[in-house]
Amino acid sequence: FGSMRHCGFWLLTASLDAHAARPTPTVCQGRMLMGVDYYPEQWDISEMKMDIQAIKNDLGADFVRIGEFMWHELEPSDGVFNFTLLDVVIDTLEEAGVEVMLGTPTATMPAWLAKKHPEVMTQGPDSADGLAAAAVQFGGRRQYSFNSETYLKYALRIVTQLADRYGRRKAVAIWQVDNELGHENSDLDFSDNSLHGWRRWLKHKFGGRIERLNEDWGTTFWSVTYNDFEEVPLPKYTMPGTPAHTNENFRSNMSPGMLLDYRRFRKDSVTAFANHQVDLLKNKVDGCITTNAPGGEWSKAVDHNDVFASMDFPAYDNYPVWGGSLAPTSPADVALSLDMVRGWAPNSSTGWMVAEQLIGAQGHDIIGYTPRPQQIVAWSASTLLHGAVGLAFFFVTERQCSDKKSSAMASWTMLPHVVRDGSGRRPRMCSGLPEITSLFG
C-alpha cells in the first residue's frame, strides 16, 4: 500500500452528479495484497500483541482492517474521547510492518447518542406488510437516518477526531467510510428526518415549482394534486393497498412517478451521507479512501457508481453463503456480482478489493450452509480472477460474543484461539491458508 499514500483524490462539487475526475493509480500498483479483518476491542488488550504477531508471522498478512465498529471505545460519552486502544493497536501493527485499513465507526452509534437524540433513528414503513412505522431501537447497527442533520454532526465529529489523529500516519494506508452503506433496509426510512429531506429534494428537482411535480406524477388522477411541497407525504401505505412488490420491502399504492422519485431520493441520501465523510477525509488524510459495499445490491436503492465516484476505488463484501442458506450462491451469480463491482471503479485505471471474504458458515440469527473443503479457496480465487487486487478475510479471531454467529467458531476464523489447561490462548493456522496465500504469488 505504500504507493497508495501518494495518490490524488477526486474533487467533489456541491452537486451529487458533478465530480471533477483525476487520474487514479491502481490500488496496489500491480502487487496483490492479503489482509484480515480484526476486532481487538473484543478481546483483552493483553492478547493483542500475540494476535498481531500471528497475523504477520503465521498468516503473512500485508494489512489489517480495523475500527469500523469502535465508536463507543473511542468516544465512551458525549465529547469525551479515548484513543488508547486504537493507538496501541496501530502502533503495534506499524512496528510489525503491517498496514492498516481504518474504518470510520459511524455504522454503529454509541448508546449515549441514541439516548440523547432518539430522533436520529430510522423508521419503518407504515404498511400492513411492512414494519408498521416502528422506530428502530438501539442495539443493532445501521439504525440512523441518512437525512438526520443531528446524526451527521456527531458522525463528522468522530471522523474529524480520527482524521486529525491518524490522517498522516504512514501505517494507515486506507480509510473505509462507514460500513455497508444502505444495507439491511437502512436505505428505507420513513422518519421525520426523511420526510424533511424528501421535500427538500423534491423542491430542488422541480425547481421549486409544485406544478411541475403535479404534471410529472400525473396527480390529477384521483385528485392527488398538491398545492405546496409541504403537502407531499412519504409514499406510505394507502387505500387501495396491494402486497409489497418483489423489489420493495414495503407496500404503497402511490403514483408510480412518486415511487420512482422516492427511490432516487433514497439513493441520493446514501451518496450524500458518504460524500460528507469523503470530503472531510480528503482534506486531512494521506491514505486512499473507499467503503465496503454489501451484497444484495439488486434490492437496495443505492447507486454504487455514485457512491464510489468521489472515492479512490471500490471495495466489496463477498458472502456466497449467509444465515439460512441451504446452498451457496451459484458460481454464475457470484461472478456477476464481482464483475459488477469491477464496474464501480471511478475510472478504468483503478482496481478494487474485497474488504470481507467469508471463510465459513455465518448468519445473524441462524447459521447457514457450511462451506465444503477448498470451497473458500475457490471463492477467494474467484475474486482475484475477476480483478480484485486486495483481499481481506473475515475474520481473524473468533468473538467471545456477537450478533453475527458462526458455526463451529474455531473452524471459521483465520487464527482460532482455544483455551488449554486454563492457561490462555494459542493461535493455529486455519486449513487451506497455504492454497489461498499462494494465489498472491
RONU-178747 format. One line per 4 residues: number of its first residue (from 1); their letters; for each residue x, y, z of C-alpha. Coordinates in pm, 1 decimal. Example, Ala and Ser with C-alpha at 12.3 -4.5 7.8 and 13.67 -1.06 7.14 Angstrom:
RONU-178747
1) AS) 1230.0,-450.0,780.0 ~ 1367.0,-106.0,714.0
***
This chain:
RONU-178747
1) FGSM) 0.0,0.0,0.0 ~ 297.9,234.0,12.0 ~ 225.9,378.6,-329.9 ~ -135.3,442.8,-234.8
5) RHCG) -41.0,706.9,20.1 ~ 64.1,936.3,-261.7 ~ -242.5,901.0,-481.6 ~ -453.2,1208.2,-551.8
9) FWLL) -820.9,1238.1,-478.6 ~ -1141.6,1311.3,-660.8 ~ -1272.8,1665.3,-618.9 ~ -1631.2,1662.6,-501.8
13) TASL) -1850.5,1953.5,-603.6 ~ -2167.8,2061.8,-427.3 ~ -2373.1,1859.3,-676.4 ~ -2422.2,1487.9,-626.7
17) DAHA) -2388.9,1441.0,-1001.9 ~ -2077.4,1651.1,-1073.0 ~ -1732.2,1526.8,-979.0 ~ -1409.3,1657.2,-1123.9
21) ARPT) -1216.7,1349.5,-1238.4 ~ -842.3,1298.9,-1187.7 ~ -616.7,1007.3,-1273.5 ~ -600.4,744.7,-1000.2
25) PTVC) -340.2,466.7,-997.5 ~ -433.4,103.9,-945.5 ~ -495.9,7.0,-585.8 ~ -172.5,-179.1,-529.8
29) QGRM) 42.8,-84.6,-830.5 ~ 42.5,-440.2,-956.9 ~ 101.5,-602.6,-617.7 ~ -175.2,-822.9,-484.0
33) LMGV) -230.9,-791.4,-111.1 ~ -380.5,-1019.6,151.7 ~ -528.8,-894.3,475.8 ~ -758.6,-986.3,761.2
37) DYYP) -1047.1,-824.1,946.3 ~ -956.4,-780.9,1312.4 ~ -1160.2,-666.5,1614.9 ~ -914.5,-610.8,1903.3
41) EQWD) -1182.1,-429.9,2105.9 ~ -1350.0,-767.4,2161.1 ~ -1052.8,-909.1,2348.4 ~ -837.9,-804.2,2639.3
45) ISEM) -559.9,-576.7,2519.6 ~ -304.6,-819.5,2663.2 ~ -397.9,-1064.1,2385.0 ~ -341.8,-810.0,2108.2
49) KMDI) 33.9,-838.6,2062.5 ~ 14.8,-1215.6,2022.5 ~ -265.2,-1172.6,1769.7 ~ -65.3,-926.8,1560.3
53) QAIK) 247.1,-1142.2,1569.7 ~ 39.2,-1434.1,1442.4 ~ -125.4,-1215.7,1175.6 ~ 216.3,-1112.6,1048.9
57) NDLG) 423.6,-1426.0,1100.6 ~ 175.9,-1714.0,1066.0 ~ -57.7,-1563.5,808.6 ~ 185.8,-1333.3,632.9
61) ADFV) -80.8,-1063.4,606.7 ~ 1.0,-734.2,436.4 ~ -273.5,-532.6,605.7 ~ -533.2,-543.3,882.1
65) RIGE) -879.2,-389.1,864.5 ~ -996.6,-241.9,1196.8 ~ -1210.0,19.7,1364.7 ~ -1544.5,27.4,1186.9
69) FMWH) -1743.5,-70.0,1499.7 ~ -1537.6,106.5,1769.2 ~ -1734.9,426.4,1826.5 ~ -1808.5,358.4,2194.4
73) ELEP) -1445.8,260.8,2257.3 ~ -1330.3,588.2,2102.4 ~ -1599.3,816.0,2249.5 ~ -1744.0,649.9,2560.7
77) SDGV) -1950.4,959.2,2644.2 ~ -2050.7,1271.8,2457.1 ~ -1740.7,1464.9,2356.8 ~ -1505.0,1255.7,2572.7
81) FNFT) -1254.6,1075.4,2350.6 ~ -1024.3,787.1,2437.2 ~ -785.9,661.3,2169.7 ~ -569.6,447.8,2395.9
85) LLDV) -672.4,113.8,2247.0 ~ -654.5,227.2,1886.4 ~ -319.4,396.9,1945.8 ~ -171.2,76.3,2083.5
89) VIDT) -314.8,-137.3,1803.2 ~ -190.3,90.3,1525.1 ~ 149.9,134.0,1690.9 ~ 188.5,-243.9,1723.6
93) LEEA) 79.8,-307.6,1365.7 ~ 321.4,-43.8,1240.8 ~ 607.9,-197.5,1439.0 ~ 523.2,-535.4,1284.1
97) GVEV) 526.8,-388.8,933.7 ~ 153.0,-438.9,878.0 ~ -51.9,-172.2,701.5 ~ -387.0,-50.8,839.7
101) MLGT) -726.8,-12.7,677.4 ~ -910.6,210.9,925.5 ~ -1289.0,233.9,924.0 ~ -1494.3,529.9,1041.8
105) PTAT) -1727.9,388.5,1309.3 ~ -2047.3,564.5,1204.2 ~ -2246.6,248.6,1123.1 ~ -2286.7,174.9,1495.3
109) MPAW) -2373.7,468.5,1716.5 ~ -2295.2,457.4,2090.6 ~ -2576.6,414.2,2343.9 ~ -2536.3,764.5,2483.6
113) LAKK) -2609.9,913.7,2140.8 ~ -2925.7,703.9,2093.3 ~ -3045.4,805.0,2439.8 ~ -2968.1,1174.4,2395.5
117) HPEV) -3108.2,1200.4,2042.8 ~ -3365.6,927.3,1975.3 ~ -3487.6,1134.5,1680.7 ~ -3184.2,1027.5,1475.6
121) MTQG) -3325.9,676.7,1441.9 ~ -3469.0,549.7,1117.0 ~ -3835.0,445.8,1098.8 ~ -4000.5,162.9,911.3
125) PDSA) -4283.9,197.0,658.7 ~ -4644.7,234.7,769.6 ~ -4793.9,-59.6,586.8 ~ -4968.7,-384.4,660.2
129) DGLA) -4676.5,-588.1,526.4 ~ -4401.4,-354.4,642.2 ~ -4267.5,-255.1,980.6 ~ -4581.5,-72.6,1098.5
133) AAAV) -4394.1,257.2,1135.0 ~ -4175.0,106.8,1405.4 ~ -3884.2,323.7,1513.5 ~ -3566.4,117.9,1504.3
137) QFGG) -3434.1,52.9,1853.2 ~ -3077.2,82.3,1973.3 ~ -2883.1,-241.0,1994.5 ~ -2807.0,-335.2,1635.6
141) RRQY) -2638.7,-141.7,1359.9 ~ -2731.4,86.5,1071.2 ~ -3008.6,243.1,1285.9 ~ -2954.0,604.5,1184.9
145) SFNS) -3141.3,814.3,930.1 ~ -2923.0,924.6,638.6 ~ -3115.5,1253.8,648.3 ~ -3062.8,1331.0,1017.0
149) ETYL) -2861.2,1652.7,1044.6 ~ -2806.4,1579.5,1413.4 ~ -2655.0,1239.3,1342.2 ~ -2439.4,1383.8,1066.7
153) KYAL) -2299.0,1637.6,1312.3 ~ -2190.7,1367.7,1557.2 ~ -2063.8,1141.6,1277.7 ~ -1843.9,1412.7,1130.8
157) RIVT) -1711.2,1497.9,1476.4 ~ -1577.5,1146.7,1540.3 ~ -1444.0,1122.1,1183.8 ~ -1264.3,1454.2,1231.6
161) QLAD) -1105.9,1326.2,1552.1 ~ -983.1,1012.3,1374.7 ~ -855.0,1200.8,1071.6 ~ -670.7,1458.2,1282.7
165) RYGR) -505.9,1185.3,1489.0 ~ -421.5,924.6,1223.9 ~ -456.7,1100.4,889.4 ~ -82.5,1146.7,837.9
169) RKAV) 24.5,816.5,991.4 ~ 233.8,619.7,744.2 ~ 79.2,290.2,850.7 ~ -280.7,398.8,785.9
173) AIWQ) -291.4,337.9,411.8 ~ -667.3,304.4,353.5 ~ -970.4,473.2,505.6 ~ -1307.1,298.2,495.6
177) VDNE) -1614.5,523.0,515.8 ~ -1886.0,380.6,743.9 ~ -1976.4,13.7,683.2 ~ -2205.7,-144.4,423.4
181) LGHE) -2397.7,170.9,334.8 ~ -2765.0,106.7,262.7 ~ -2751.3,-249.1,393.3 ~ -3022.9,-421.4,598.9
185) NSDL) -3304.0,-188.4,480.8 ~ -3120.4,119.1,608.9 ~ -3183.8,287.5,273.3 ~ -3557.8,272.9,350.8
189) DFSD) -3658.3,538.3,602.7 ~ -3996.6,693.1,685.7 ~ -3886.4,911.7,976.8 ~ -3945.0,1285.5,1003.8
193) NSLH) -3581.2,1333.8,902.5 ~ -3654.1,1150.4,581.1 ~ -3975.7,1345.2,523.9 ~ -3799.1,1680.4,555.2
197) GWRR) -3515.1,1561.6,334.3 ~ -3762.7,1426.8,79.0 ~ -3939.1,1759.6,48.4 ~ -3608.8,1945.7,11.3
201) WLKH) -3501.7,1700.2,-256.6 ~ -3828.3,1747.9,-446.5 ~ -3803.1,2127.5,-430.7 ~ -3454.7,2103.5,-577.3
205) KFGG) -3552.5,1857.8,-850.2 ~ -3856.6,2053.6,-965.2 ~ -3701.0,2396.8,-924.9 ~ -3942.9,2495.5,-650.5
209) RIER) -4240.5,2463.5,-886.6 ~ -4509.0,2234.5,-746.7 ~ -4696.5,2240.4,-1078.4 ~ -4404.4,2059.2,-1241.4
213) LNED) -4425.0,1784.7,-980.0 ~ -4801.3,1750.8,-1034.5 ~ -4751.9,1721.3,-1409.2 ~ -4467.0,1473.5,-1379.7
217) WGTT) -4650.4,1248.4,-1136.0 ~ -4993.6,1278.6,-1302.6 ~ -5156.9,1384.3,-978.3 ~ -5488.1,1478.7,-1140.4
221) FWSV) -5567.7,1106.7,-1121.7 ~ -5779.4,1050.7,-808.4 ~ -5741.0,1421.7,-728.4 ~ -5397.6,1374.3,-572.8
225) TYND) -5288.1,1728.7,-662.1 ~ -5056.1,1924.0,-432.3 ~ -5061.6,2299.2,-373.5 ~ -4726.8,2308.4,-195.5
229) FEEV) -4428.3,2081.3,-136.8 ~ -4514.0,2074.4,234.0 ~ -4826.3,1875.7,141.4 ~ -4627.1,1595.2,-22.4
233) PLPK) -4605.6,1289.5,206.2 ~ -4369.5,997.0,201.4 ~ -4511.1,705.9,-2.4 ~ -4663.7,519.9,289.6
237) YTMP) -4943.9,267.6,275.7 ~ -5270.4,397.9,137.0 ~ -5601.0,258.7,12.0 ~ -5645.5,57.6,-202.2
241) GTPA) -5345.3,-131.3,-76.9 ~ -5153.4,-400.4,-259.7 ~ -4896.0,-655.0,-144.2 ~ -4535.3,-546.6,-141.5
245) HTNE) -4364.7,-587.1,-475.7 ~ -4077.8,-831.5,-511.2 ~ -3825.5,-548.7,-542.0 ~ -3954.8,-347.7,-243.5
249) NFRS) -3994.3,-432.9,124.3 ~ -4291.4,-203.7,179.9 ~ -4629.1,-156.2,14.9 ~ -4766.7,163.6,-127.0
253) NMSP) -5025.1,241.5,-392.4 ~ -4896.8,592.0,-456.7 ~ -4817.3,730.2,-803.1 ~ -4551.6,529.7,-991.9
257) GMLL) -4377.9,860.3,-1058.6 ~ -4367.0,929.4,-686.1 ~ -4229.4,583.2,-607.6 ~ -3957.9,622.0,-871.6
261) DYRR) -3853.0,959.8,-732.5 ~ -3856.9,816.9,-382.5 ~ -3603.5,553.1,-489.2 ~ -3391.7,827.5,-646.6
265) FRKD) -3413.4,1028.3,-325.7 ~ -3309.0,728.5,-119.2 ~ -3002.6,658.1,-333.1 ~ -2902.8,1027.4,-327.1
269) SVTA) -2938.6,1029.7,52.6 ~ -2692.6,741.3,87.4 ~ -2443.5,901.9,-150.7 ~ -2467.3,1242.1,18.3
273) FANH) -2400.4,1092.3,362.3 ~ -2091.8,914.9,231.9 ~ -1968.6,1222.5,46.8 ~ -1974.6,1433.6,364.0
277) QVDL) -1717.3,1197.5,515.6 ~ -1516.1,1170.4,194.2 ~ -1491.2,1548.7,165.3 ~ -1365.7,1573.2,522.0
281) LKNK) -1111.3,1292.2,482.0 ~ -969.5,1427.2,157.5 ~ -850.1,1737.3,338.2 ~ -695.5,1551.9,631.3
285) VDGC) -557.6,1209.1,535.4 ~ -280.5,1076.6,313.8 ~ -432.1,732.3,266.6 ~ -674.9,630.2,-3.9
289) ITTN) -1049.2,627.4,57.3 ~ -1312.2,362.8,-7.8 ~ -1612.3,197.7,155.6 ~ -1721.5,-165.5,167.8
293) APGG) -2032.4,-233.7,-37.2 ~ -2254.2,-518.2,86.5 ~ -2407.3,-795.0,-118.4 ~ -2771.5,-796.7,-219.3
297) EWSK) -2705.2,-497.8,-440.7 ~ -3013.1,-559.5,-656.5 ~ -3254.5,-496.2,-369.0 ~ -3116.1,-163.3,-247.1
301) AVDH) -3186.1,194.3,-355.8 ~ -2813.2,261.1,-376.8 ~ -2614.8,364.8,-685.2 ~ -2266.4,236.3,-615.3
305) NDVF) -2122.7,416.0,-915.1 ~ -2234.8,738.0,-743.8 ~ -2106.3,627.2,-403.6 ~ -1758.9,537.7,-534.0
309) ASMD) -1730.8,829.7,-778.1 ~ -1566.5,1051.1,-514.4 ~ -1353.4,769.3,-369.0 ~ -1034.4,605.7,-492.9
313) FPAY) -1153.0,250.9,-560.3 ~ -1442.2,14.7,-476.7 ~ -1442.6,-245.1,-201.9 ~ -1692.7,-528.0,-164.0
317) DNYP) -1800.4,-783.4,96.4 ~ -1816.6,-1126.1,-68.5 ~ -2055.9,-1364.1,109.3 ~ -2159.9,-1654.9,-114.4
321) VWGG) -2348.9,-1804.0,182.2 ~ -2538.2,-1649.7,469.0 ~ -2773.7,-1736.7,752.1 ~ -3035.5,-1989.6,649.6
325) SLAP) -2866.6,-2070.0,318.4 ~ -2918.5,-2432.9,224.6 ~ -2668.9,-2399.5,-58.1 ~ -2417.1,-2135.9,-162.7
329) TSPA) -2490.6,-1872.8,-423.4 ~ -2430.2,-2016.9,-768.6 ~ -2088.0,-1951.6,-922.2 ~ -2256.4,-1763.6,-1206.7
333) DVAL) -2431.2,-1525.6,-966.1 ~ -2111.2,-1471.1,-767.5 ~ -1925.7,-1397.9,-1092.1 ~ -2195.4,-1149.7,-1196.3
337) SLDM) -2163.0,-959.5,-867.1 ~ -1783.4,-949.7,-888.6 ~ -1794.1,-823.5,-1246.5 ~ -2037.7,-554.3,-1140.2
341) VRGW) -1810.6,-441.8,-855.5 ~ -1526.0,-400.5,-1101.0 ~ -1754.0,-167.7,-1297.0 ~ -1798.5,58.0,-993.0
345) APNS) -1439.1,179.0,-1017.5 ~ -1419.4,559.6,-1059.9 ~ -1213.7,514.0,-1376.9 ~ -1068.9,231.5,-1579.7
349) STGW) -724.5,254.0,-1415.2 ~ -840.8,171.3,-1062.5 ~ -852.2,-174.9,-916.2 ~ -1088.4,-298.7,-646.8
353) MVAE) -1065.2,-503.4,-330.2 ~ -1263.0,-743.9,-115.7 ~ -1295.6,-598.5,232.9 ~ -1468.9,-905.8,376.5
357) QLIG) -1424.3,-1251.4,227.9 ~ -1639.1,-1511.1,400.4 ~ -1440.5,-1802.9,537.3 ~ -1715.3,-2009.3,698.6
361) AQGH) -2079.9,-2061.6,785.8 ~ -2229.5,-1742.6,926.3 ~ -2552.0,-1559.8,999.1 ~ -2703.2,-1306.0,1235.6
365) DIIG) -2968.3,-1526.2,1392.3 ~ -2944.8,-1858.0,1207.6 ~ -2644.2,-2043.0,1068.7 ~ -2635.9,-2121.0,700.2
369) YTPR) -2459.5,-2362.9,469.7 ~ -2119.5,-2487.4,586.5 ~ -1855.2,-2444.0,315.6 ~ -1701.6,-2766.4,190.8
373) PQQI) -1325.4,-2835.3,183.4 ~ -1143.2,-2599.9,-53.8 ~ -1461.7,-2401.1,-126.4 ~ -1320.7,-2093.5,49.9
377) VAWS) -1009.5,-2121.6,-166.5 ~ -1231.2,-2132.1,-476.5 ~ -1430.0,-1824.5,-367.2 ~ -1108.9,-1636.9,-293.8
381) ASTL) -959.5,-1733.0,-628.5 ~ -1277.6,-1617.1,-799.8 ~ -1240.0,-1264.5,-661.4 ~ -882.2,-1245.9,-790.5
385) LHGA) -978.7,-1380.9,-1131.6 ~ -1240.7,-1107.0,-1154.9 ~ -983.9,-836.4,-1096.0 ~ -954.2,-792.0,-719.5
389) VGLA) -607.9,-675.0,-615.0 ~ -670.8,-683.0,-241.4 ~ -842.0,-948.2,-29.9 ~ -927.1,-937.9,342.2
393) FFFV) -1062.7,-1247.0,513.6 ~ -1346.8,-1211.5,762.7 ~ -1230.1,-1257.8,1027.5 ~ -903.7,-1333.8,1204.0
397) TERQ) -1008.0,-1438.3,1556.8 ~ -1340.6,-1565.9,1683.4 ~ -1555.2,-1349.4,1904.7 ~ -1636.9,-1413.9,2265.7
401) CSDK) -1988.2,-1284.5,2197.6 ~ -2158.7,-1138.8,1891.8 ~ -2474.9,-1077.9,1693.3 ~ -2306.1,-1241.2,1393.9
405) KSSA) -2288.4,-1609.6,1474.3 ~ -2054.2,-1862.0,1321.2 ~ -2092.2,-2236.6,1322.7 ~ -1803.3,-2416.0,1494.0
409) MASW) -1627.4,-2087.9,1565.1 ~ -1282.0,-2240.9,1592.4 ~ -1311.8,-2366.1,1233.7 ~ -1417.7,-2042.1,1076.5
413) TMLP) -1157.0,-1787.6,1176.0 ~ -810.4,-1737.9,1033.5 ~ -645.0,-1777.6,1375.0 ~ -869.4,-1982.5,1606.7
417) HVVR) -795.1,-1941.2,1975.4 ~ -856.1,-2221.7,2219.1 ~ -815.6,-2248.0,2592.8 ~ -575.4,-2521.2,2701.3
421) DGSG) -548.3,-2614.4,3066.2 ~ -698.1,-2277.6,3155.1 ~ -365.4,-2112.3,3076.1 ~ -466.7,-1889.5,2788.2
425) RRPR) -499.6,-1894.8,2412.7 ~ -279.7,-2016.7,2133.3 ~ -307.6,-1947.6,1759.8 ~ -346.9,-2216.7,1493.2
429) MCSG) -333.8,-2160.5,1121.3 ~ -662.2,-2237.8,950.2 ~ -653.8,-2517.8,697.8 ~ -637.9,-2410.1,337.3
433) LPEI) -435.8,-2096.6,407.3 ~ -133.8,-2206.2,203.7 ~ -355.9,-2251.4,-101.5 ~ -509.3,-1906.9,-53.9
437) TSLF) -181.3,-1724.3,1.3 ~ -22.7,-1895.2,-299.0 ~ -271.7,-1709.8,-517.6 ~ -82.0,-1390.7,-443.3
441) G) 240.4,-1514.5,-593.9
***
